[in-house]
Amino acid sequence: MTTDAERIDANRENWDERVPIHVASSFYDVAGFRAGRNTLHPFELDELTDVAGNDLVHLQCHFGMDTLSWARLGAHVTGLDFSEAAMQQARTLASELNIEADFVTANVYDAVNVLQHRQFDIVYVNMGSLVWLPDVRAWANIVAQLLRPGGRLYMLDGHPLSEVLADDTLTVENGYFSPEAIAWDEGGSYADPNAVFEHTRLYGWSHPIGEVVTSLANNGLHINFLHERDYAFFQRWPFLEPHADGTYRMPADMPTIPMTYSLMATKPNT
């Protein structure tokens, strides 16, 4: 029987292969980032303010462009990801652009020990994160340990409803409340659908919104807000329509559903 550790390792092999493809893709537009483009969404800048001078750790940071965007806004940043290939690229990018940042290779569940029990003003988590984690309760405990009193978690992620629905239609394919891993073979990537990978077997987990919020609350965090959004940031379904702001939305004649959400939670001062 495949264990969660083996599933995570299989995912890591695939993400290692994605790094050079993503770096070269127009989706990530690394050249634009080198020229000064900030990769963060406008609503992120509205929701997570006053980052200058703050210590920020970005969990599951891929090859670090969002991490470095926060650094450009004055945060002292640390990025963490399980892919050493991603971390090597992040370090190279930071060095090329003369941006001060630390990048650490580690499974997110090992973050507290690997970061030597450091605490941060901000824990930042963004798109495509929780789906790769088998245990959201353990993740919430890690987040709480990483935060200083008064510190903030800010996360932006895909809505778990997306993991329930099939890739080509809005039919139900997986259980919303199922704790079991979802396994699939994926050719290509959201950044390059024509990419070819050696490691195509992937595993994911659905974490209902209620489980995420309750896990954070049970670890002593105060939920400031939860904002659900009716758009995605890539072609999640073939019928979604691209918009000039980089979002993909339902056609006007179709009902809307939640596709992404953002959340902020604060660790009390006492």
Rosetta blueprint (number, residue, H / E / L):
1 M L
2 T L
3 T L
4 D H
5 A H
6 E H
7 R H
8 I H
9 D H
10 A H
11 N H
12 R H
13 E H
14 N H
15 W H
16 D H
17 E H
18 R H
19 V H
20 P H
21 I H
22 H H
23 V H
24 A H
25 S L
26 S L
27 F L
28 Y L
29 D L
30 V H
31 A H
32 G H
33 F H
34 R H
35 A L
36 G L
37 R L
38 N L
39 T L
40 L L
41 H L
42 P H
43 F H
44 E H
45 L H
46 D H
47 E H
48 L L
49 T L
50 D L
51 V L
52 A L
53 G L
54 N L
55 D E
56 L E
57 V E
58 H E
59 L E
60 Q L
61 C L
62 H L
63 F L
64 G L
65 M H
66 D H
67 T H
68 L H
69 S H
70 W H
71 A H
72 R H
73 L L
74 G L
75 A L
76 H E
77 V E
78 T E
79 G E
80 L E
81 D E
82 F L
83 S L
84 E H
85 A H
86 A H
87 M H
88 Q H
89 Q H
90 A H
91 R H
92 T H
93 L H
94 A H
95 S H
96 E H
97 L H
98 N L
99 I L
100 E L
101 A E
102 D E
103 F E
104 V E
105 T E
106 A L
107 N L
108 V H
109 Y H
110 D H
111 A H
112 V H
113 N H
114 V H
115 L L
116 Q L
117 H L
118 R L
119 Q L
120 F E
121 D E
122 I E
123 V E
124 Y E
125 V E
126 N L
127 M L
128 G L
129 S L
130 L H
131 V H
132 W H
133 L L
134 P L
135 D L
136 V H
137 R H
138 A H
139 W H
140 A H
141 N H
142 I H
143 V H
144 A H
145 Q H
146 L H
147 L E
148 R E
149 P E
150 G E
151 G E
152 R E
153 L E
154 Y E
155 M E
156 L E
157 D E
158 G E
159 H L
160 P L
161 L H
162 S H
163 E H
164 V H
165 L E
166 A L
167 D L
168 D L
169 T L
170 L L
171 T L
172 V E
173 E L
174 N L
175 G L
176 Y L
177 F L
178 S L
179 P L
180 E L
181 A L
182 I E
183 A E
184 W E
185 D E
186 E L
187 G L
188 G L
189 S L
190 Y L
191 A L
192 D L
193 P L
194 N L
195 A L
196 V L
197 F L
198 E L
199 H L
200 T L
201 R E
202 L E
203 Y E
204 G E
205 W L
206 S L
207 H L
208 P L
209 I H
210 G H
211 E H
212 V H
213 V H
214 T H
215 S H
216 L H
217 A H
218 N H
219 N L
220 G L
221 L L
222 H E
223 I E
224 N E
225 F E
226 L E
227 H E
228 E E
229 R E
230 D L
231 Y E
232 A E
233 F L
234 F L
235 Q L
236 R L
237 W L
238 P L
239 F L
240 L L
241 E E
242 P E
243 H L
244 A L
245 D L
246 G L
247 T L
248 Y E
249 R E
250 M L
251 P L
252 A L
253 D L
254 M L
255 P L
256 T L
257 I L
258 P L
259 M L
260 T E
261 Y E
262 S E
263 L E
264 M E
265 A E
266 T E
267 K L
268 P L
269 N L
270 T L
